[in-house]
């Protein structure tokens, strides 16, 4: 088994508020260890708000398909001011995603653009 730390996702922007977005879906035959999630609230876009609340969910697969996030999957919530960056540090071993299509999902509350990047390790 090989283990490698890297970006699990590139920096990605989400502009639509109050819509659940899949940040990372675990590939087949892989165990993923999420160690950091970076969030940034940007002033990019037509509307500019002073803050946004970010909610993150760890969602188990549904018979190898992506399941919708529910309140019982929520594990992180934070308010960010415009132009703030926050790094969520997940202690060793991190958030463990084992099954294909176990996912990290998120929502945010403003019309301002939120960016995220997921960092961690993959074991194949």
C-alpha positions as YAML, in Angstrom:
chain: A
units: angstrom
residues:
- id: 1
  name: UNK
  ca: [0.00, 0.00, 0.00]
- id: 2
  name: UNK
  ca: [1.27, 3.45, -0.93]
- id: 3
  name: UNK
  ca: [0.52, 6.61, 1.04]
- id: 4
  name: UNK
  ca: [0.99, 10.10, -0.35]
- id: 5
  name: UNK
  ca: [0.10, 13.55, 1.04]
- id: 6
  name: UNK
  ca: [-1.05, 16.12, -1.48]
- id: 7
  name: UNK
  ca: [-3.92, 18.36, -2.54]
- id: 8
  name: UNK
  ca: [-7.03, 16.25, -2.77]
- id: 9
  name: UNK
  ca: [-8.72, 19.13, -4.61]
- id: 10
  name: UNK
  ca: [-7.41, 22.27, -6.26]
- id: 11
  name: UNK
  ca: [-8.57, 25.67, -4.98]
- id: 12
  name: UNK
  ca: [-12.20, 25.78, -6.13]
- id: 13
  name: UNK
  ca: [-14.73, 28.63, -6.07]
- id: 14
  name: UNK
  ca: [-18.39, 28.33, -5.15]
- id: 15
  name: UNK
  ca: [-20.64, 31.27, -5.92]
- id: 16
  name: UNK
  ca: [-24.11, 29.89, -5.24]
- id: 17
  name: UNK
  ca: [-25.34, 30.42, -1.69]
- id: 18
  name: UNK
  ca: [-27.41, 27.89, 0.27]
- id: 19
  name: UNK
  ca: [-26.65, 25.10, -2.21]
- id: 20
  name: UNK
  ca: [-24.84, 21.96, -1.07]
- id: 21
  name: UNK
  ca: [-21.60, 21.38, -2.98]
- id: 22
  name: UNK
  ca: [-19.53, 18.20, -3.00]
- id: 23
  name: UNK
  ca: [-15.99, 19.25, -2.10]
- id: 24
  name: UNK
  ca: [-14.38, 15.81, -2.36]
- id: 25
  name: UNK
  ca: [-15.66, 12.33, -3.25]
- id: 26
  name: UNK
  ca: [-13.56, 9.33, -2.24]
- id: 27
  name: UNK
  ca: [-12.44, 7.27, -5.27]
- id: 28
  name: UNK
  ca: [-12.96, 3.50, -5.50]
- id: 29
  name: UNK
  ca: [-10.41, 1.16, -3.89]
- id: 30
  name: UNK
  ca: [-8.99, 4.10, -1.91]
- id: 31
  name: UNK
  ca: [-8.91, 5.34, 1.66]
- id: 32
  name: UNK
  ca: [-8.55, 9.12, 1.94]
- id: 33
  name: UNK
  ca: [-7.34, 11.01, 5.00]
- id: 34
  name: UNK
  ca: [-8.42, 14.68, 5.02]
- id: 35
  name: UNK
  ca: [-5.91, 16.66, 7.11]
- id: 36
  name: UNK
  ca: [-6.68, 20.29, 6.18]
- id: 37
  name: UNK
  ca: [-9.46, 22.23, 4.51]
- id: 38
  name: UNK
  ca: [-8.74, 25.82, 3.46]
- id: 39
  name: UNK
  ca: [-11.60, 28.32, 3.11]
- id: 40
  name: UNK
  ca: [-11.42, 31.86, 1.71]
- id: 41
  name: UNK
  ca: [-14.25, 34.39, 1.43]
- id: 42
  name: UNK
  ca: [-13.60, 36.66, -1.54]
- id: 43
  name: UNK
  ca: [-15.02, 39.99, -2.68]
- id: 44
  name: UNK
  ca: [-15.28, 38.58, -6.20]
- id: 45
  name: UNK
  ca: [-18.74, 38.92, -7.73]
- id: 46
  name: UNK
  ca: [-21.49, 41.47, -8.15]
- id: 47
  name: UNK
  ca: [-22.71, 41.39, -4.54]
- id: 48
  name: UNK
  ca: [-20.41, 42.00, -1.62]
- id: 49
  name: UNK
  ca: [-21.37, 40.89, 1.91]
- id: 50
  name: UNK
  ca: [-19.39, 41.37, 5.10]
- id: 51
  name: UNK
  ca: [-19.56, 37.71, 6.17]
- id: 52
  name: UNK
  ca: [-20.67, 34.21, 5.31]
- id: 53
  name: UNK
  ca: [-21.35, 31.13, 7.42]
- id: 54
  name: UNK
  ca: [-19.73, 27.97, 6.09]
- id: 55
  name: UNK
  ca: [-21.10, 24.55, 7.07]
- id: 56
  name: UNK
  ca: [-19.25, 21.34, 6.28]
- id: 57
  name: UNK
  ca: [-20.59, 17.78, 6.25]
- id: 58
  name: UNK
  ca: [-19.02, 14.30, 6.17]
- id: 59
  name: UNK
  ca: [-21.49, 12.19, 4.21]
- id: 60
  name: UNK
  ca: [-21.29, 8.39, 3.89]
- id: 61
  name: UNK
  ca: [-21.98, 6.83, 0.50]
- id: 62
  name: UNK
  ca: [-25.40, 5.44, -0.40]
- id: 63
  name: UNK
  ca: [-24.73, 2.06, -2.05]
- id: 64
  name: UNK
  ca: [-21.72, 3.52, -3.91]
- id: 65
  name: UNK
  ca: [-23.53, 6.68, -5.00]
- id: 66
  name: UNK
  ca: [-23.26, 10.17, -3.51]
- id: 67
  name: UNK
  ca: [-25.78, 10.77, -0.73]
- id: 68
  name: UNK
  ca: [-27.29, 14.17, 0.10]
- id: 69
  name: UNK
  ca: [-26.02, 15.96, 3.21]
- id: 70
  name: UNK
  ca: [-28.36, 16.09, 6.21]
- id: 71
  name: UNK
  ca: [-28.06, 17.92, 9.50]
- id: 72
  name: UNK
  ca: [-26.84, 14.68, 11.14]
- id: 73
  name: UNK
  ca: [-23.77, 14.75, 8.84]
- id: 74
  name: UNK
  ca: [-22.74, 18.27, 9.90]
- id: 75
  name: UNK
  ca: [-19.49, 18.59, 11.84]
- id: 76
  name: UNK
  ca: [-18.10, 22.08, 11.22]
- id: 77
  name: UNK
  ca: [-19.54, 25.60, 11.08]
- id: 78
  name: UNK
  ca: [-17.70, 28.91, 10.96]
- id: 79
  name: UNK
  ca: [-18.41, 32.50, 10.03]
- id: 80
  name: UNK
  ca: [-15.87, 34.23, 7.77]
- id: 81
  name: UNK
  ca: [-15.56, 37.95, 7.15]
- id: 82
  name: UNK
  ca: [-14.88, 39.22, 3.63]
- id: 83
  name: UNK
  ca: [-11.29, 38.51, 2.54]
- id: 84
  name: UNK
  ca: [-10.71, 36.13, 5.48]
- id: 85
  name: UNK
  ca: [-8.97, 32.78, 5.10]
- id: 86
  name: UNK
  ca: [-9.44, 29.94, 7.58]
- id: 87
  name: UNK
  ca: [-7.54, 26.64, 7.69]
- id: 88
  name: UNK
  ca: [-9.37, 23.76, 9.37]
- id: 89
  name: UNK
  ca: [-6.73, 21.44, 10.85]
- id: 90
  name: UNK
  ca: [-7.86, 17.83, 11.32]
- id: 91
  name: UNK
  ca: [-5.75, 15.89, 13.82]
- id: 92
  name: UNK
  ca: [-4.00, 12.65, 12.92]
- id: 93
  name: UNK
  ca: [-5.20, 10.54, 11.18]
- id: 94
  name: UNK
  ca: [-7.69, 13.13, 9.83]
- id: 95
  name: UNK
  ca: [-11.19, 12.64, 8.51]
- id: 96
  name: UNK
  ca: [-11.18, 9.11, 7.11]
- id: 97
  name: UNK
  ca: [-13.18, 8.38, 3.96]
- id: 98
  name: UNK
  ca: [-13.21, 4.65, 3.22]
- id: 99
  name: UNK
  ca: [-16.00, 3.76, 0.80]
- id: 100
  name: UNK
  ca: [-16.32, 4.92, -2.79]
- id: 101
  name: UNK
  ca: [-18.33, 8.18, -2.83]
- id: 102
  name: UNK
  ca: [-17.96, 8.97, 0.87]
- id: 103
  name: UNK
  ca: [-17.92, 12.76, 0.56]
- id: 104
  name: UNK
  ca: [-17.08, 16.10, 2.11]
- id: 105
  name: UNK
  ca: [-19.84, 18.58, 1.30]
- id: 106
  name: UNK
  ca: [-20.43, 22.22, 2.20]
- id: 107
  name: UNK
  ca: [-22.86, 25.12, 2.05]
- id: 108
  name: UNK
  ca: [-22.39, 28.84, 2.64]
- id: 109
  name: UNK
  ca: [-24.83, 31.68, 3.32]
- id: 110
  name: UNK
  ca: [-23.76, 34.69, 1.21]
- id: 111
  name: UNK
  ca: [-23.76, 35.60, -2.45]
- id: 112
  name: UNK
  ca: [-20.03, 36.30, -2.20]
- id: 113
  name: UNK
  ca: [-17.64, 33.71, -3.65]
- id: 114
  name: UNK
  ca: [-16.22, 31.13, -1.25]
- id: 115
  name: UNK
  ca: [-13.10, 29.19, -2.24]
- id: 116
  name: UNK
  ca: [-11.91, 25.94, -0.72]
- id: 117
  name: UNK
  ca: [-9.05, 23.46, -1.04]
- id: 118
  name: UNK
  ca: [-8.83, 19.99, 0.55]
- id: 119
  name: UNK
  ca: [-5.43, 18.62, 1.59]
- id: 120
  name: UNK
  ca: [-4.62, 15.12, 2.82]
- id: 121
  name: UNK
  ca: [-3.38, 11.68, 2.04]
- id: 122
  name: UNK
  ca: [-4.51, 8.79, -0.11]
- id: 123
  name: UNK
  ca: [-3.90, 5.12, 0.59]
- id: 124
  name: UNK
  ca: [-4.44, 2.74, -2.34]
...
